[in-house]
Amino acid sequence: MKRTTVVAVVLMSTAVFAQQAPTTQHASATVAHLHDEMLNPPTFVLDGVFVTKPDKRGRVSVCYEYRSQNVSGGMSAGRAVEWGADHGKLSTYQAIREDDIQGYNAGWVAPCKAKNFDHEITTDVAAAAPALYRKDK
Protein backbone atom coordinates (compact mmCIF):
# COMPACT_ATOMS: atom_id res chain seq x y z
CA MET A 1 0.00 0.00 0.00
CA LYS A 2 2.82 2.44 0.86
CA ARG A 3 4.59 1.84 -2.43
CA THR A 4 1.40 2.51 -4.40
CA THR A 5 0.81 5.75 -2.52
CA VAL A 6 4.38 6.97 -3.09
CA VAL A 7 4.20 6.13 -6.80
CA ALA A 8 0.85 7.94 -7.09
CA VAL A 9 2.25 11.06 -5.38
CA VAL A 10 5.32 11.09 -7.65
CA LEU A 11 3.16 10.66 -10.76
CA MET A 12 0.82 13.47 -9.66
CA SER A 13 3.79 15.75 -8.92
CA THR A 14 5.28 14.96 -12.32
CA ALA A 15 1.95 15.73 -13.99
CA VAL A 16 1.75 19.07 -12.13
CA PHE A 17 5.31 19.89 -13.26
CA ALA A 18 4.52 19.10 -16.92
CA GLN A 19 1.51 21.44 -16.96
CA GLN A 20 3.39 24.48 -15.64
CA ALA A 21 4.77 27.45 -17.53
CA PRO A 22 8.47 27.30 -18.51
CA THR A 23 9.41 29.94 -15.92
CA THR A 24 7.71 27.94 -13.18
CA GLN A 25 9.37 24.71 -14.33
CA HIS A 26 12.77 26.39 -14.30
CA ALA A 27 12.13 27.91 -10.86
CA SER A 28 11.05 24.48 -9.54
CA ALA A 29 14.32 22.95 -10.73
CA THR A 30 16.27 25.79 -9.11
CA VAL A 31 14.41 25.33 -5.82
CA ALA A 32 15.21 21.60 -5.94
CA HIS A 33 18.89 22.51 -6.45
CA LEU A 34 18.78 24.93 -3.50
CA HIS A 35 17.08 22.25 -1.37
CA ASP A 36 19.71 19.65 -2.22
CA GLU A 37 22.56 22.04 -1.37
CA MET A 38 21.31 22.70 2.17
CA LEU A 39 23.17 21.36 5.20
CA ASN A 40 19.94 19.72 6.40
CA PRO A 41 17.62 19.39 3.35
CA PRO A 42 14.50 18.19 5.25
CA THR A 43 14.40 21.53 7.10
CA PHE A 44 14.27 23.55 3.86
CA VAL A 45 11.29 25.93 3.75
CA LEU A 46 10.46 27.93 0.63
CA ASP A 47 9.13 31.36 1.62
CA GLY A 48 8.73 33.03 -1.75
CA VAL A 49 9.46 32.93 -5.47
CA PHE A 50 8.96 36.13 -7.46
CA VAL A 51 9.31 36.97 -11.14
CA THR A 52 10.37 40.54 -11.88
CA LYS A 53 9.07 42.91 -14.50
CA PRO A 54 11.12 42.83 -17.72
CA ASP A 55 14.00 45.29 -17.80
CA LYS A 56 14.67 47.64 -20.75
CA ARG A 57 16.01 44.72 -22.78
CA GLY A 58 13.09 42.41 -21.92
CA ARG A 59 15.03 40.22 -19.47
CA VAL A 60 13.33 39.00 -16.30
CA SER A 61 14.85 37.80 -13.06
CA VAL A 62 13.58 35.19 -10.60
CA CYS A 63 14.00 35.88 -6.88
CA TYR A 64 13.87 33.21 -4.16
CA GLU A 65 13.46 33.45 -0.38
CA TYR A 66 13.97 30.39 1.80
CA ARG A 67 15.01 29.14 5.24
CA SER A 68 16.93 26.11 6.44
CA GLN A 69 18.54 24.81 9.59
CA ASN A 70 22.09 26.02 10.19
CA VAL A 71 25.04 24.38 11.95
CA SER A 72 23.87 25.62 15.35
CA GLY A 73 20.41 24.12 14.90
CA GLY A 74 18.65 27.45 14.33
CA MET A 75 16.91 28.53 11.15
CA SER A 76 18.83 30.81 8.80
CA ALA A 77 17.24 32.89 6.07
CA GLY A 78 18.69 32.73 2.61
CA ARG A 79 17.90 34.41 -0.67
CA ALA A 80 18.86 33.70 -4.22
CA VAL A 81 18.41 35.45 -7.53
CA GLU A 82 18.69 34.40 -11.14
CA TRP A 83 19.37 37.79 -12.63
CA GLY A 84 18.25 38.20 -16.23
CA ALA A 85 20.93 40.84 -16.89
CA ASP A 86 23.58 38.31 -15.83
CA HIS A 87 22.35 35.58 -18.21
CA GLY A 88 20.33 33.87 -15.46
CA LYS A 89 23.33 33.15 -13.23
CA LEU A 90 22.21 31.92 -9.79
CA SER A 91 23.59 33.95 -6.89
CA THR A 92 22.81 33.08 -3.27
CA TYR A 93 22.95 35.35 -0.24
CA GLN A 94 23.03 34.57 3.47
CA ALA A 95 22.11 37.17 6.07
CA ILE A 96 24.59 38.19 8.73
CA ARG A 97 21.76 39.99 10.52
CA GLU A 98 18.08 39.38 9.75
CA ASP A 99 17.73 42.73 7.92
CA ASP A 100 21.06 42.54 6.11
CA ILE A 101 21.23 40.60 2.88
CA GLN A 102 23.97 42.41 1.00
CA GLY A 103 23.43 42.78 -2.72
CA TYR A 104 20.06 41.02 -2.84
CA ASN A 105 17.80 44.03 -2.55
CA ALA A 106 20.21 46.92 -2.17
CA GLY A 107 21.90 49.09 -4.75
CA TRP A 108 20.97 50.27 -8.22
CA VAL A 109 21.44 46.89 -9.92
CA ALA A 110 19.35 44.80 -7.51
CA PRO A 111 16.40 43.20 -9.31
CA CYS A 112 14.79 41.79 -6.15
CA LYS A 113 13.22 44.92 -4.76
CA ALA A 114 9.48 44.64 -4.11
CA LYS A 115 8.79 47.43 -6.61
CA ASN A 116 10.33 45.30 -9.39
CA PHE A 117 8.16 42.21 -8.79
CA ASP A 118 5.66 41.38 -11.52
CA HIS A 119 4.09 38.28 -10.00
CA GLU A 120 4.58 35.58 -7.39
CA ILE A 121 4.83 31.89 -8.32
CA THR A 122 5.54 30.42 -4.88
CA THR A 123 2.48 28.15 -4.76
CA ASP A 124 3.13 26.56 -8.16
CA VAL A 125 6.85 26.10 -7.49
CA ALA A 126 6.25 24.66 -4.01
CA ALA A 127 3.87 22.09 -5.53
CA ALA A 128 6.30 20.92 -8.23
CA ALA A 129 9.75 21.20 -6.61
CA PRO A 130 9.52 18.25 -4.14
CA ALA A 131 9.24 15.80 -7.05
CA LEU A 132 12.67 17.03 -8.19
CA TYR A 133 14.45 16.77 -4.82
CA ARG A 134 17.37 14.33 -4.84
CA LYS A 135 18.24 14.41 -1.13
CA ASP A 136 15.90 13.60 1.75
CA LYS A 137 18.53 13.53 4.50
C-alpha positions, 0 to 999 in steps of 0.5 A: 500500500505504501509503495502505491501511494508513493508512486501515485504522489510522484506521478501526480507531482510529475503531472503538475510539473509538466503542466506548468509554464516554462518559468515555473518549471525552471524555478522548480528545478532551481528550488530543488537545487537549493534544497539539495545544497542545504546542510539539512535538506529536510528543514528547507522551507520555501518562503517566496518565489517572485518573477520581476518585470522585464528590464529595458532589454526584456530580461526578467529575473527570478528571486527566491526566499527560503530558510533552512537549519544552520550548523547551530540548529537554528533557522537561517534565512537565505535568498537567491536570484537568477538575474536576467541581466547576468544571463540567469546566473544563480547567486545566493545570499546569506544574512549576517543579521536578519535585515542585512542581505547584501546585494540582494535588494540593495543598490541600483542593480538589484532586481529583487526589490518589491517594486520590481516584482511582476508576480509571485509563483511560490504556490506553483513552485512549491507544488512541483519542486519536491518531485525534483528533490534528490536528497531527503537527508 
